[in-house]
Amino acid sequence: MDITTQYLGFTLKSPIVVAATPLSQPPGNARRMEDSGAGAIVLHSLFEEQLILESAALDADLSRGTESFPESLGYLPDLHDYRMTHEVYLDHLRAVKESVEIPVIASLNGATPGGWVRFAKEIEQAGADAIELNTFALATDPRVTAADTEDQMIELVESVVNSVKVPVAVKLSPFYTSLPHVAARLDQSGARGLVLFNRFYQPQFDIENLEVKPSLHFSVSSELPLRLHWVAILFGHIRAEMAVTGGVYSAKDVLECIMAGANVAMMASALHVHGIEHIGRVLQNLQQWMHDHSYESISQMCGSLSRRYAPDSSPYDRGNYIKTLSSYTLRDTTSVF
């Protein structure tokens, strides 16, 4: 049973890739992921805001009290002990690379070109096999158009792609007016992979204390259809290889991702819930299903349920919306109460 697949130009031993998650931070976990059957690992994300705030804090430390008197030099921090977040990240990347043989993908989370070009080069030099750009540009200003937001993202991607030789993947939001157009522009910009979709955590409103609080919850399999829908539409129209992330828990989920047209299925929440060794159980179930249904390889089924190969494309278009609503019938709900 051939469960190898292609992603970002690499031949992966399995279609399951560990998505960006804090689980990749503890020493030894990367090796456990590889031993369980993961085809590649995306390291936890480094945020643009982290570097900006840290740089500002260092500047403040270096200038504190210098305008007062010469003895103020004693206030300066010992730079030998001052470990910047990006330096820690690079050291972690090197350590993970030494511990595993599967591809290791660094994750950068930002919205502007800024220092990403410089840091992308450092990541490449540290040994990353690829870079995943985790894009999140939230438009809150009415004067900012959809085109402005898209152009900013394309500029970010192009600046990174042109600065490194390793492949670059882009983790996208589903909130675009024309996702196929955005995907095509990213394709032309040199992105080797598209990851669908970024999970944005919505804040919760506390009406008693009049506060807005951050809220985090794990993904569930019910989030998968949105991702499958768009992968199935994009399949065959772009050169970039696709990954599905958000809601992947079971062998059935992985198979649906592949049949829709994805090259890999990414897991994060499932590993938090069921443990890292869950990867091995899913792969075992996947191979059993392939055996029972006479599939010899992953490539054999890739895109088989995509819009490109569908005899009737209406389920992917407006026809599915019309059919779903028109076929709904009211049921007697009195027993519920």
Beta strands, then each sheet from edge to edge (+ up, - down):
strand 1: 5-7
strand 2: 10-12
strand 3: 16-18
strand 4: 40-47
strand 5: 104-110
strand 6: 130-135
strand 7: 168-172
strand 8: 193-196
strand 9: 204-206
strand 10: 211-213
strand 11: 241-245
strand 12: 264-267
sheet 1: 1+ 2-
sheet 2: 3+ 4+ 5+ 6+ 7+ 8+ 11+ 12+ 3+
sheet 3: 9+ 10-
end
